[in-house]
Amino acid sequence: MQYLLMIYGAEADRASATPAAIAAMSAEYATFTQNIVKSGHFKGGEQLKPSTSATSVRVRDGKTLMTDGPFAETREQLAGYYVIEAKDLDEAAMIAAKIPGARTGTIEVRPIILMQQEDLQRFGRAS
């Protein structure tokens, strides 16, 4: 089963971090990513730009409303994600616990419902 590991952290902490602390954390993430690639768990993932670059889109009464910023005000913002393959939630949680950001932020683990081939064909995404 595939899982989405969403990495939440306080952007203010990163903004106030020293260049050395940022370099050390980047090195930890590189090592973590290399390890899950080698283990076969890695399916994808990226770092996200700060929440100040986000746009929230809502449709109300047929009108599209765009708002600058994330959907909700929170102390922690979505900073990045990994998509992994794991046998079950326990294995996914063990992998999530190794993400460097878990020590200072939160990692949300959520199962992914994969579209079936016929769904992909219906939506024009099949090869």
C-alpha positions as CSV (number, residue, x, y, z in Angstrom):
1,M,0.0,0.0,0.0
2,Q,1.2,3.5,-0.7
3,Y,1.2,6.2,2.0
4,L,1.6,10.0,1.9
5,L,4.0,11.2,4.6
6,M,3.2,15.0,5.0
7,I,6.0,16.9,6.8
8,Y,4.7,19.8,8.9
9,G,7.0,22.3,10.7
10,A,7.1,25.9,11.8
11,E,8.4,28.0,9.0
12,A,9.6,30.6,11.5
13,D,12.0,28.0,12.9
14,R,13.6,27.5,9.5
15,A,13.7,31.3,8.8
16,S,15.7,31.8,12.0
17,A,18.0,28.8,11.5
18,T,21.7,29.4,11.0
19,P,23.2,28.4,7.6
20,A,25.1,25.6,9.4
21,A,21.8,24.3,10.9
22,I,20.1,24.4,7.5
23,A,23.1,22.6,5.9
24,A,23.0,19.9,8.6
25,M,19.3,19.3,8.2
26,S,19.6,19.2,4.4
27,A,22.3,16.5,4.8
28,E,20.0,14.5,7.1
29,Y,17.2,14.7,4.6
30,A,19.6,13.6,1.8
31,T,20.7,10.6,3.9
32,F,17.1,9.7,4.8
33,T,16.0,9.9,1.1
34,Q,18.9,7.8,-0.1
35,N,18.0,5.2,2.5
36,I,14.3,4.9,1.5
37,V,15.3,4.8,-2.2
38,K,17.7,1.9,-1.5
39,S,15.1,0.1,0.6
40,G,12.6,0.3,-2.2
41,H,10.0,2.3,-0.1
42,F,10.5,5.6,-2.0
43,K,7.8,6.4,-4.7
44,G,8.3,10.2,-4.8
45,G,8.5,13.4,-2.7
46,E,9.5,17.0,-2.8
47,Q,10.1,20.0,-0.6
48,L,7.4,22.7,-0.9
49,K,7.9,26.5,-1.1
50,P,6.8,28.5,2.0
51,S,3.1,28.7,2.8
52,T,3.3,32.4,1.8
53,S,3.4,31.2,-1.8
54,A,0.3,29.1,-1.4
55,T,-3.1,29.9,-3.0
56,S,-6.3,28.4,-1.7
57,V,-9.1,27.8,-4.2
58,R,-12.8,27.4,-3.2
59,V,-15.9,27.2,-5.4
60,R,-19.0,28.7,-3.7
61,D,-22.3,29.3,-5.5
62,G,-20.6,28.6,-8.8
63,K,-17.9,31.2,-8.3
64,T,-14.2,30.4,-7.9
65,L,-12.6,32.2,-5.0
66,M,-8.8,32.4,-4.7
67,T,-7.2,33.4,-1.4
68,D,-3.5,34.0,-0.8
69,G,-1.9,31.7,1.7
70,P,-2.8,28.3,3.1
71,F,-6.3,27.0,3.9
72,A,-6.0,27.4,7.7
73,E,-3.9,29.4,10.1
74,T,-1.7,26.9,12.1
75,R,1.5,26.9,14.0
76,E,3.0,24.3,11.6
77,Q,2.9,24.5,7.9
78,L,3.1,21.8,5.2
79,A,6.8,21.8,4.2
80,G,7.1,18.8,2.0
81,Y,6.1,15.2,1.5
82,Y,7.1,11.7,0.6
83,V,5.1,9.0,-1.1
84,I,6.2,5.6,0.0
85,E,5.3,2.0,-0.4
86,A,4.9,0.1,2.9
87,K,3.3,-3.2,3.9
88,D,1.1,-1.6,6.5
89,L,0.5,1.5,8.7
90,D,3.1,0.3,11.3
91,E,5.8,0.1,8.7
92,A,4.8,3.5,7.3
93,A,4.9,5.0,10.8
94,M,8.4,3.5,11.4
95,I,9.6,5.1,8.2
96,A,7.9,8.5,9.1
97,A,9.6,8.5,12.5
98,K,13.0,8.5,10.7
99,I,12.2,11.8,8.8
100,P,14.4,14.5,10.3
101,G,11.5,16.9,10.6
102,A,9.7,14.5,13.0
103,R,12.0,15.7,15.8
104,T,10.7,19.3,15.7
105,G,7.5,19.1,13.7
106,T,4.8,16.5,12.8
107,I,4.6,13.9,10.1
108,E,1.1,13.0,9.1
109,V,0.8,9.5,7.6
110,R,-2.1,8.9,5.3
111,P,-3.0,5.9,3.1
112,I,-3.4,6.6,-0.6
113,I,-6.3,5.1,-2.6
114,L,-4.7,4.2,-5.9
115,M,-6.9,4.7,-9.0
116,Q,-7.6,1.5,-10.9
117,Q,-6.6,1.2,-14.6
118,E,-10.2,1.7,-15.7
119,D,-10.4,4.9,-13.7
120,L,-7.2,6.2,-15.4
121,Q,-8.6,5.4,-18.8
122,R,-11.9,7.2,-18.0
123,F,-10.0,10.3,-16.9
124,G,-7.6,10.1,-19.9
125,R,-4.5,9.4,-17.8
126,A,-3.8,5.9,-19.0
127,S,-0.8,5.2,-21.2
